[in-house]
C-alpha cells in the first residue's frame, strides 16, 4: 500500500508534467493560430489580386466557346 507521502509525490509529479504539457500545447495552438491567420490573409490577397471574391470562376476556368 502506498504511503500518503508517496501518493502526494506521485500526484505532484503528474501535476508538474500536466502543467508542462499544457504550456507546450498552448505554444503549439498559438503558433497554428498565427499560421492560419497568415494563410487566410494570403488567400484574401490572392483573391484581391485575381480580381474576384472567389465565388465565381475567373477567365482561367471558363470553357472555351467550341465546347
C-alpha positions as CSV (number, residue, x, y, z in Angstrom):
1,X,0.0,0.0,0.0
2,X,1.3,3.5,-0.9
3,X,2.2,5.8,1.9
4,X,0.5,9.2,1.8
5,X,3.8,10.9,1.1
6,X,4.5,8.7,-1.9
7,X,1.0,9.3,-3.2
8,X,1.4,13.1,-2.8
9,X,4.8,12.9,-4.6
10,X,3.2,11.0,-7.4
11,X,0.4,13.5,-7.7
12,X,2.7,16.4,-7.6
13,X,4.8,14.8,-10.3
14,X,1.7,14.3,-12.5
15,X,0.6,17.9,-12.0
16,X,4.0,19.2,-12.9
17,X,4.0,17.1,-16.1
18,X,0.5,18.2,-17.0
19,X,1.4,21.9,-16.5
20,X,4.5,21.5,-18.7
21,X,2.4,19.7,-21.3
22,X,-0.3,22.3,-21.2
23,X,2.3,25.1,-21.7
24,X,3.7,23.2,-24.7
25,X,0.3,22.6,-26.2
26,X,-0.6,26.3,-25.7
27,X,2.5,27.3,-27.7
28,X,1.6,24.9,-30.5
29,X,-2.0,26.1,-30.6
30,X,-0.9,29.8,-30.7
31,X,1.6,29.1,-33.4
32,X,-1.0,27.3,-35.5
33,X,-3.5,30.1,-35.0
34,X,-0.8,32.6,-36.2
35,X,-0.1,30.4,-39.2
36,X,-3.8,30.1,-40.0
37,X,-4.2,33.9,-39.8
38,X,-1.3,34.4,-42.2
39,X,-2.7,31.8,-44.6
40,X,-6.1,33.5,-44.6
41,X,-4.5,36.9,-45.2
42,X,-2.6,35.4,-48.1
43,X,-5.7,33.8,-49.6
44,X,-7.5,37.2,-49.3
45,X,-4.6,38.9,-51.1
46,X,-4.6,36.3,-53.8
47,X,-8.4,36.7,-54.3
48,X,-8.0,40.5,-54.5
49,X,-5.1,40.2,-57.0
50,X,-7.2,37.8,-59.0
51,X,-9.9,40.5,-59.1
52,X,-12.7,38.5,-57.6
53,X,-14.3,37.4,-54.4
54,X,-13.7,33.8,-55.1
55,X,-17.3,32.9,-55.6
56,X,-17.3,33.0,-59.5
57,X,-14.8,31.3,-61.7
58,X,-12.5,33.6,-63.4
59,X,-11.3,33.6,-67.1
60,X,-8.9,30.7,-66.3
61,X,-11.9,28.4,-65.6
62,X,-14.2,29.4,-68.4
63,X,-15.0,26.7,-71.0
64,X,-13.7,27.7,-74.5
65,X,-16.5,28.6,-77.0
66,X,-16.0,25.5,-79.1
67,X,-17.2,23.1,-76.3
